[in-house]
Protein backbone atom coordinates (compact mmCIF):
# COMPACT_ATOMS: atom_id res chain seq x y z
CA UNK A 1 0.00 0.00 0.00
CA UNK A 2 1.25 3.47 -0.83
CA UNK A 3 2.65 5.47 2.10
CA UNK A 4 0.28 8.37 1.33
CA UNK A 5 -2.75 6.08 1.62
CA UNK A 6 -1.43 4.55 4.84
CA UNK A 7 -1.00 8.03 6.31
CA UNK A 8 -4.49 9.04 5.14
CA UNK A 9 -5.96 5.97 6.86
CA UNK A 10 -3.96 6.65 10.00
CA UNK A 11 -5.10 10.27 10.04
CA UNK A 12 -8.81 9.62 9.29
CA UNK A 13 -9.97 6.59 7.34
CA UNK A 14 -13.23 8.39 6.50
CA UNK A 15 -11.29 10.80 4.27
CA UNK A 16 -8.91 8.21 2.84
CA UNK A 17 -9.36 6.97 -0.74
CA UNK A 18 -10.67 3.51 0.21
CA UNK A 19 -12.84 1.06 -1.64
CA UNK A 20 -16.33 0.56 -0.26
CA UNK A 21 -15.23 -2.86 0.99
CA UNK A 22 -12.26 -1.43 2.90
CA UNK A 23 -14.39 1.39 4.28
CA UNK A 24 -16.97 -1.12 5.55
CA UNK A 25 -14.22 -3.03 7.32
CA UNK A 26 -12.87 0.14 8.94
CA UNK A 27 -16.36 1.10 10.12
CA UNK A 28 -16.82 -2.38 11.60
CA UNK A 29 -13.44 -2.22 13.37
CA UNK A 30 -14.16 1.25 14.75
CA UNK A 31 -17.55 0.25 16.12
CA UNK A 32 -16.21 -2.97 17.64
CA UNK A 33 -13.43 -0.94 19.28
CA UNK A 34 -15.41 2.06 20.51
CA UNK A 35 -18.85 0.60 21.27
CA UNK A 36 -18.62 -3.20 21.40
CA UNK A 37 -21.89 -3.50 23.31
CA UNK A 38 -23.73 -1.96 20.37
CA UNK A 39 -22.59 -4.57 17.84
CA UNK A 40 -25.41 -6.57 16.26
CA UNK A 41 -26.27 -8.78 13.32
CA UNK A 42 -26.66 -5.74 11.06
CA UNK A 43 -22.94 -5.03 11.43
CA UNK A 44 -22.16 -8.50 10.11
CA UNK A 45 -24.78 -8.12 7.37
CA UNK A 46 -23.07 -4.91 6.18
CA UNK A 47 -19.76 -6.75 5.84
CA UNK A 48 -21.45 -9.57 3.94
CA UNK A 49 -23.09 -7.02 1.64
CA UNK A 50 -19.66 -5.46 1.05
CA UNK A 51 -18.36 -8.83 -0.14
CA UNK A 52 -16.79 -10.41 2.94
CA UNK A 53 -17.19 -14.12 3.55
CA UNK A 54 -18.19 -15.44 6.95
CA UNK A 55 -14.62 -16.69 7.45
CA UNK A 56 -13.23 -13.23 6.65
CA UNK A 57 -15.70 -11.59 9.04
CA UNK A 58 -14.68 -14.05 11.75
CA UNK A 59 -11.01 -13.25 11.13
CA UNK A 60 -11.69 -9.51 11.27
CA UNK A 61 -13.56 -9.82 14.56
CA UNK A 62 -10.73 -11.92 16.01
CA UNK A 63 -7.97 -9.52 14.92
CA UNK A 64 -9.77 -6.36 16.05
CA UNK A 65 -10.77 -7.91 19.37
CA UNK A 66 -7.31 -9.30 20.06
CA UNK A 67 -5.66 -5.98 19.29
CA UNK A 68 -8.07 -4.23 21.65
CA UNK A 69 -7.52 -6.85 24.34
CA UNK A 70 -3.73 -6.57 24.19
CA UNK A 71 -3.89 -2.77 24.33
CA UNK A 72 -6.15 -2.91 27.38
CA UNK A 73 -3.81 -5.36 29.12
CA UNK A 74 -0.86 -3.09 28.39
CA UNK A 75 -2.79 -0.04 29.62
CA UNK A 76 -3.93 -1.90 32.73
CA UNK A 77 -0.37 -2.87 33.59
CA UNK A 78 1.08 0.56 32.84
CA UNK A 79 3.21 -0.70 29.98
CA UNK A 80 4.61 2.17 27.94
CA UNK A 81 4.19 1.90 24.21
CA UNK A 82 7.27 1.54 22.08
CA UNK A 83 8.52 4.70 20.38
CA UNK A 84 7.49 5.04 16.76
C-alpha positions in Angstrom: 0.0 0.0 0.0 1.3 3.5 -0.8 2.6 5.5 2.1 0.3 8.4 1.3 -2.8 6.1 1.6 -1.4 4.5 4.8 -1.0 8.0 6.3 -4.5 9.0 5.1 -6.0 6.0 6.9 -4.0 6.7 10.0 -5.1 10.3 10.0 -8.8 9.6 9.3 -10.0 6.6 7.3 -13.2 8.4 6.5 -11.3 10.8 4.3 -8.9 8.2 2.8 -9.4 7.0 -0.7 -10.7 3.5 0.2 -12.8 1.1 -1.6 -16.3 0.6 -0.3 -15.2 -2.9 1.0 -12.3 -1.4 2.9 -14.4 1.4 4.3 -17.0 -1.1 5.6 -14.2 -3.0 7.3 -12.9 0.1 8.9 -16.4 1.1 10.1 -16.8 -2.4 11.6 -13.4 -2.2 13.4 -14.2 1.2 14.8 -17.5 0.3 16.1 -16.2 -3.0 17.6 -13.4 -0.9 19.3 -15.4 2.1 20.5 -18.9 0.6 21.3 -18.6 -3.2 21.4 -21.9 -3.5 23.3 -23.7 -2.0 20.4 -22.6 -4.6 17.8 -25.4 -6.6 16.3 -26.3 -8.8 13.3 -26.7 -5.7 11.1 -22.9 -5.0 11.4 -22.2 -8.5 10.1 -24.8 -8.1 7.4 -23.1 -4.9 6.2 -19.8 -6.7 5.8 -21.4 -9.6 3.9 -23.1 -7.0 1.6 -19.7 -5.5 1.1 -18.4 -8.8 -0.1 -16.8 -10.4 2.9 -17.2 -14.1 3.6 -18.2 -15.4 7.0 -14.6 -16.7 7.4 -13.2 -13.2 6.7 -15.7 -11.6 9.0 -14.7 -14.0 11.7 -11.0 -13.2 11.1 -11.7 -9.5 11.3 -13.6 -9.8 14.6 -10.7 -11.9 16.0 -8.0 -9.5 14.9 -9.8 -6.4 16.0 -10.8 -7.9 19.4 -7.3 -9.3 20.1 -5.7 -6.0 19.3 -8.1 -4.2 21.7 -7.5 -6.9 24.3 -3.7 -6.6 24.2 -3.9 -2.8 24.3 -6.2 -2.9 27.4 -3.8 -5.4 29.1 -0.9 -3.1 28.4 -2.8 0.0 29.6 -3.9 -1.9 32.7 -0.4 -2.9 33.6 1.1 0.6 32.8 3.2 -0.7 30.0 4.6 2.2 27.9 4.2 1.9 24.2 7.3 1.5 22.1 8.5 4.7 20.4 7.5 5.0 16.8 
